[in-house]
Amino acid sequence: MGEKKCDTIPLINPSPSSSTQGTASKLQTIGNIIVSIVGTGVLGLPFAFRVAGWLAGSIGVVITGLATFYCMLLLIQCREKLASEEELKETTTYGDLGCRCMGKPGRYLTEFLIFISHCGGSVAYLVFIGQNLASLFKLHGLTIASYIFLLVPIEIALSWIGSLSAFAPFSIFADVSNLWAMAFVVKEDLQQAIGGKFSFRDRKAFTDNLGGLPFAGGMAVYCFEGFGMTLALEQSMRERRKFPKVLAMSFTWIALVYILFGIFGYMAYGDETKDIITLNLPKDWTAIAVQIGLCLGLAFTFPIMVHPVSEIVEGKLKKNIWFEKLRNNDAEDSITRLEKLGIYMGRAVLVIVLAVLASFVPGFGVFVSLVGSSVCALISFVLPVSFHLTLLGSSLSLWQKALDVFVFLCGLLFAAYGTYNTIIGF
């Protein structure tokens, strides 16, 4: 197969050093997988279980986890296929697969979907923070949108920090806050159960509204979405041949935690379960500390979420004629200053645009389900099987082709119906 010429983007194409032998142990890889997948979306799962029913939600999490795991393995198989060809040794990323399979349109499609998914994640961060702050500080005249816009100057300043490594401690803090919040919610749930404050019979196993099923499915897809890191995680492992087993083990534990957390949250609060479970917590100092910790963690990790979006935008801008003219000018120092000013202004505008979008979002749960049903479903299911069929179709057995086609069609139908249902029904 001849090599297609493809443009490069920092988000999609790592530095050459990323192709070196990995050093991560099995335990470190499990930790990296969990950190890459588990995020604030898990705090919306009890609401998804309320919408779908506790048994339907559990089945949905299992199916989503299995499908995501299968498609991640397909990506690795595609990369190995291309790596086995001498002239395509350097092909190691998700974006490269799109380019090799469909040419430049494939790269543009992959970039666009990754761009939209990170924009969606960034908006979800702002909505989450806004809703929690609004529930904590009920100041007269301040809406959720008001709290979101109060964050804008802080997020603009943080987006100007050049090194993402500076945010590493805050990323760890955000992960610890998530775990702390989950543990605290489970404790509250158990107290509700022990105190006899709910009846198990009052909790529905399956929803009466069929529209609730794709809604919960979109939430589950969002919670499992981590495809941008699949190939990087596999490459980082010292014993890469063991990665499928490590991935399977990680997904098993993640799915189990998701199911238990969703069930506990729904059982405790029933029809009163809110789209962010922390909003159901009592207003004591411990619960307030949990919410503030989550908000601080997300506020300082927002630049990490939005950074890939900035890279794509800046990568395109630098190819424009006016940037080229700046570089060709004799006054090199002024070029550097002007170029940096343009980048800083671009990042500021990006944060403002995301904040404006977040101010129109009706709720965290609805938005997360929409992102999961649309762009995450395409990234997680449709693209991987498309790449797999294109690159390895001729060598696949009939049942493998049938399974790929089945996942492809289900992914497309889910993306279409799930998006429509979320927009129209909620």
Number of C-alpha atoms within 10 A of each C-alpha: 9 7 10 13 10 17 11 15 18 12 20 20 17 14 8 8 7 13 16 9 13 16 14 18 14 18 11 13 21 21 12 16 21 19 14 17 20 19 18 23 25 25 26 27 30 32 28 33 37 30 28 27 26 26 17 22 31 23 14 23 27 19 16 24 22 16 16 23 21 19 23 22 19 21 23 21 16 23 24 14 16 21 15 10 12 8 12 17 14 15 21 24 23 29 23 24 24 23 25 23 19 17 16 17 13 20 24 17 17 22 20 15 17 24 21 17 22 20 23 23 21 25 28 25 22 28 27 26 25 25 21 20 20 19 18 15 10 10 9 6 6 11 16 23 20 13 20 24 19 12 17 19 13 12 21 19 13 19 23 15 13 9 10 12 11 10 17 14 13 18 19 14 19 23 20 15 23 24 17 16 22 21 13 17 23 19 13 19 22 16 13 16 16 10 9 11 12 15 11 11 8 10 21 20 16 18 19 12 10 12 19 25 23 25 30 34 28 32 30 30 29 29 28 27 23 20 23 17 17 18 17 17 20 22 22 21 21 16 15 18 10 12 21 16 11 18 21 17 12 20 22 16 12 19 21 15 14 24 24 16 23 26 26 23 30 27 27 26 21 23 14 12 22 23 23 23 22 23 20 18 18 11 12 8 9 12 20 19 14 20 24 17 19 25 22 16 22 27 19 21 24 24 23 20 19 22 19 19 24 21 17 19 17 18 15 11 16 15 10 11 10 11 15 12 10 17 16 11 11 9 10 12 10 13 17 13 11 14 16 13 12 15 18 17 13 16 25 19 13 19 25 18 14 19 22 16 17 26 21 11 17 12 19 24 26 22 23 26 28 26 26 30 32 26 24 28 27 20 24 26 28 22 21 28 26 19 24 24 19 14 20 15 15 9 10 14 10 10 9 13 18 12 13 24 16 13 20 19 15 15 23 18 14 19 25 15 16 27 22 18 19 23 14 9 11 14
